[in-house]
Structure formats: C-alpha cells, structure tokens
Amino acid sequence: MPLMYPFYPLQAKEDVMYKLLIADDERRIRDGLQKIVDWNQLGFEIVMICIDGEEIIDYLYENEVDVILTDIKMVKCSGLDVAQY
C-alpha cells in the first residue's frame, strides 16, 4: 500500500513577495505563464518579462530578482547561459 501524504496547498505569507522574472522567446508561452498561474497568491510578484537571455542578463545588472523562470533554448542567449551568469 503506497504512503499517502496530506495535501497542503501553498499559501504565501502576506508580508513577503518574491520577485519573479519570466523569460521565453515564444509570446504564447510568456502570456500563458503570466495568466494561468496566480503568482500573487503564491507570493510572487512578476517584475520583468523577457524574450531572451541577453535581456535577462541586462536586467540583472541593475535589478535583483529572487526567481528566474526561463526557457532553456532561446535564440540569442539560452537559459543555460543565464544560469552560468
């Protein structure tokens, strides 16, 4: 018999909002990630939407984020290149 774990939905602390950057070279994916997930309920504030890894790196020069949700394969600079940054 498999072990059953109780399900506890994620709930954000009201006073903590993590800064989230979303990056994908496909517009429909970027739009979907913004609209399908209720980021605020999970404690995330979307601070930037990027279309390429170069844009992510440029943004990070002057801004801090807590989480980067990125596609791995993009045209100019990949998500793996960003991870090495």
C-alpha positions, 0 to 999 in steps of 0.5 A, a space after each residue: 500500500 503506497 504512503 499517502 501524504 496530506 495535501 497542503 496547498 501553498 499559501 504565501 505569507 502576506 508580508 513577503 513577495 518574491 520577485 519573479 522574472 519570466 523569460 521565453 522567446 515564444 509570446 504564447 508561452 510568456 502570456 500563458 505563464 503570466 495568466 494561468 498561474 496566480 503568482 500573487 497568491 503564491 507570493 510572487 510578484 512578476 517584475 520583468 518579462 523577457 524574450 531572451 537571455 541577453 535581456 535577462 542578463 541586462 536586467 540583472 545588472 541593475 535589478 535583483 530578482 529572487 526567481 528566474 523562470 526561463 526557457 532553456 533554448 532561446 535564440 540569442 542567449 539560452 537559459 543555460 547561459 543565464 544560469 552560468 551568469 
